[in-house]
């Protein structure tokens, strides 16, 4: 099962590259007003499909067991949806004096505003042997919370309200995100046994996200006024790696303090859940909030980079974190007095 999950992620990464390459070759197909009609097929059908599948796949029954660990949940959600975007905003004030493309900088800010992903933090926490129940709860709860908080953060930090009416954003979010999520959860109640027995991969989500990425870049490449230099792109990659490593280290230091109240298994969940950001939820939200924006694809680039980086970096660190957690747990057992 783990091998299949890894293969799906690898194919998804390949799909992103092919989608961008296809958009570069013939952007007229997926641009607004083109044969694919992305203003309908993407803005409504593809986005609704993603969140219907999210509602169908979220095992909310397992989350109740983790509900009582209030301190852990508060820290993860506050760090993810308050500290992270605020810290990135402060950092970007310094970067604004550099020659980095300003729309890439805005894209870095959107990364900070995104909710946690539904799957990657859970998978990595499970691989290490950390608090999987807490990871499941915070990934799912953060995703639901992000439906409301993320658009608000985007409007606050990027001021997109001047081009997109606030009420239209939430009406479209409600119809294409909230309603499909609820319908997915209702349907899940009736086919729960079949879902648990067959464990379908929910491939429609990946296909819909790839379609959104493809049409977004079609809009970019069909606009001759957009130019992205390699220096800005490479620097953005370096900044993203630095941000993720710094925040992982920060959450590790905080959660391992003597009076933190967190176990080593909790620390693992904190490190991954607090620093991971959702591409599956983020791209559709950007498509809604910045609908019709000529620089939407450039704003999306940092999130497209952040997603594979968090998976790659997390996978590389799994053996090290697991070794630390096991040794720490052994140390705690040895310190307990014997009767």
N, C-alpha and C positions, 0 to 999 in steps of 0.2 A: 504493500500500500504506500509506503514511504517512497519507494522507487517510482511508482506511478505518479505521485505528487510532484516529485522532482522533475520527471520527464515533462509533465504538463507545464510546469513553470519555465523549463528550458524552451519548449515550443512556443510559449507565450512571448518570451523575449525575442525569439526569432520572428514571430508574427509582428511585433512592434517594428522591427527593422524593415521587414518586407512591406508593412503598411506605409511607412515613411518613404521608402524607395518607390513604391507604386504611386504615391502622391506626387513625388518629384517628376516621375516619367510622364504622367498624364493628369495634371491637376484639374482639368475641366470636368472630369467625370464626377468627382465628389465635392466640387465647390458649391456654394449656395446657388440654387437655381439650376444646377446641373442635372444630369440624368438620374442620379441617386436621390434627388430631392431631400438632402440632409435636414432641411428646416422642418421636415415632417418625420422622416424615417429615423433620424438620429435624435432630434430634440425631444421627441415624444415616444416613439416605439422602442428604440434601442435603450434609452434611459429607463423606461418603465420595465423593460425585460430584465435589466440588471437588478433592479430593486425587488421585482417579483421573485427572482431566483434567490436573492438575499433573504427574503422573508421565508421562502420555502426551505432554505438550508440551515437557518439559524435554529439550533436546538435550545430553545429557551428554557426547557425543563431542567437542563443541567446547571443553569445559572443560579437557581435558588440556593444551592448549597454554599455558594461563595458570597451570598448577599450580606452576611453578617460582618464581614471584614471591612467596616466602614472607613477606617483610617487609610488602609491600603488603596481603596477605590478613590477616595478623595484626593490623595496625593497624585495618583496616575492621571485622573481627569483634569485636575488643576494644572499639573505640569504640562500635559498635552495641549490643552485648549486655552491656557492663560499664559503660563510662563514661557512656553516655547515660542508662540507668535510674538510676544512682547520682547523677548531676548533677540530674536531674529530681526525685529524692527530696529532695535538699538544698533545692532551690528551693521545693518544695511545703511544706517545714517553715515557710518564711516566709509562704507564702500561706495557711496554715492559720489564721492569726489574722485573716484578712479574712472578709467575709460571703459569699464565694463558696460555692455549694452543695458540700458535702463529697463528694458522690458524683461530681460533675464533677471534683473534685481527684483522686479515686481513679482516675477515667477517664484523666486526664492521666498518671498513673503507669503505667497499662496501656499507653499509647502508647509510653512509654520502654522497656517490656519486650518490645515486639514485634520480630519478625525483619524483615529487609529484604524488599521485595516482589520477586516474580519478574520483573516486566516494566518498571515505570515508570523505575527507575534505569538500566536497560539502554537503553531507548528514548531517554532524555535524553542519556546518554553518547554514544550513536551519533549523535544529532542534532548534538552539538557536534563530534564527530570524535575523541573521547577513546579511552581504552583499553577497547574494547568487550569483548574477551575477558576482561579482569579483572572488568568489571562483570557479565558473564554468570556467571563462576565464583563471585563473592562473593554474588550474588543467590541463586543456586541452593544454594550451600553454606550460606549464612546461613539459608535457608528450612528446609533439612534440620536444621541445628543448632538452630534455633528450636523444632522439635518437642519437644526435650528441655529446652532452656534456658529458653524463654519460660514454660512452666508453673511451673518452679522459681522464676523471678524473680517471677511473680505471687504465688506462695505466700509468698515471702520478704518482699516489700514490702507486700502487702495482707493477708496472714494469712488467706487464704480456706480454709486447711486445717481450720479449726475447723468449717466448714459442709460441706466436700466432702472425703471420704476420699482421701488421697494415692494409694492403690493403685487406686481406682476411676477416678481421673483418667487415670492412665497406661494402664490396661487399655482404657479407651474411646478414648484417643488412639491406642493401638496398632492397635485394630480399625478405627477410622474414619479414621486418618491414615496410619500407616506401611504397613499392608497394602494399601490402595488405591494408595498411591504406588508400591510395589513391583510390584503387578499392572500399573499403568499403564506402568511402565518395561519390563516383560516384553512386554506387548502392542505397545509401540512398536518393539521389535526386529523384529517380524514385519510391521509395516505402515509401517516407516520411509520407504520410497520413496514410498508414497502420501501420507503426511503432508507430506513435503518438496515433492511435486508440487502438491498441492491447498492446502496451508497453511490448514487449517480454523481459524475464529476461536475455537473452544472456547467457544461461547456458553453452554453448560450451566453453566459456572463462574459467570458473571454472574447467570444466572437463580437459581442456588442461593444465592448471596450475598444477592440481593434478597429471596428467600424468608425467609432467616434474619433479615435486617433487619426485614422486615414482621412476622414473628411475635414478634420481640423487642419491637417497639413496641406490638404488640397487648397483650402482657402489661403494658406500662407504662400504656397508656391505660385498661386495664380495672381498674387499681388507683387508686382515688380519693385515696389518701393521698400520692401522688407529685405534687409541684409543682415546676416548674422556672421560675425567674424570668429575665426577659430580661437583666437586668444580669449575672448569672452566665454566661449563654450568650455575650453579646458580649465579656465579659472573657476567657472561655475562648478565643474566636476570636483575640483580640489576643495572648494568651499563646502560643498555638500558632504564630502567625506569627513572634513574637519568638524563640521557641525554635528554630524551623527556620532563620531567618536567622542567629542567633547561632552555631549549630552549623556551618552552612555556612561562615561566616567563620572559625571556629576551625579547621576541617579545612583550609581554604585556606591559612591562615597556617602551620600546622604542615607541610603537605606541600610548601610552596614555600621552606622554609628551605634554605640553601646545602648543608647536610650531610644533607638528608632522603633523598637517593637516589632521589627520585621525579621522573619526567619530567612535563612539562606535561599530557600525555595521561593519565598516572597520576592527577594531581591532579583532573582532571575526574571520573574514576571514583570517587575517594575522596570528593569532595564530595557526589555523588548517592547512592552506596551506603551511606555512613556515616550519612546523615541521613533517608533514606526509610524508611517503615514500611509493613508489609503489611496492607491491609484484608482481602484475600481469605483470608489465613491467620489473621489476627487475630480476625475476627468468629467463625469457627467455634471457635477456641480459647477465647475468652471464653464462648461458649455452653456449652462442655464444663466449664470450670473453675468457672464461676459458675452452673451449671445450677440452675434453680429460685429464683435470687436475685431478690427483688422489685425491686431497683434495677439490674438488668442493663442495661437500655436506657440509663439515665443514665450508667453506667460506659462504655457503648459510644459515647456522643455525641462525646467528644474524638477518638476514632479515626475516626469518620465525618467529622469536620471536617478532621482532619489529612490524610486521603487526597486530597481535591480540592485542598487548599491546596498540598501538595507538588508536584502536577502543574501547577497554575496558576503557582506561583512558579518552578518549574523551567523551564517553557516561556517565561516572561517573561525569565528570565536567560540563556537559551540564546545569543542573539546576543552579549551582553556577554562571556560566558565563552568563546565561540568566538573572538571578536576578540582576547581576551587570550591564548588558547592559540596562535593563529596567529602573533601578534607575538612571543611568547616563543620559539616554535620557530625563527622567523627569526633572532632574536637569538642563539640557541645555534649556529646554522649559521654566522653571521658571525664568531663567536668562535673557530671551529675554524681551526687553522692550515692554510694551503694548501701543497701539496707541489709 
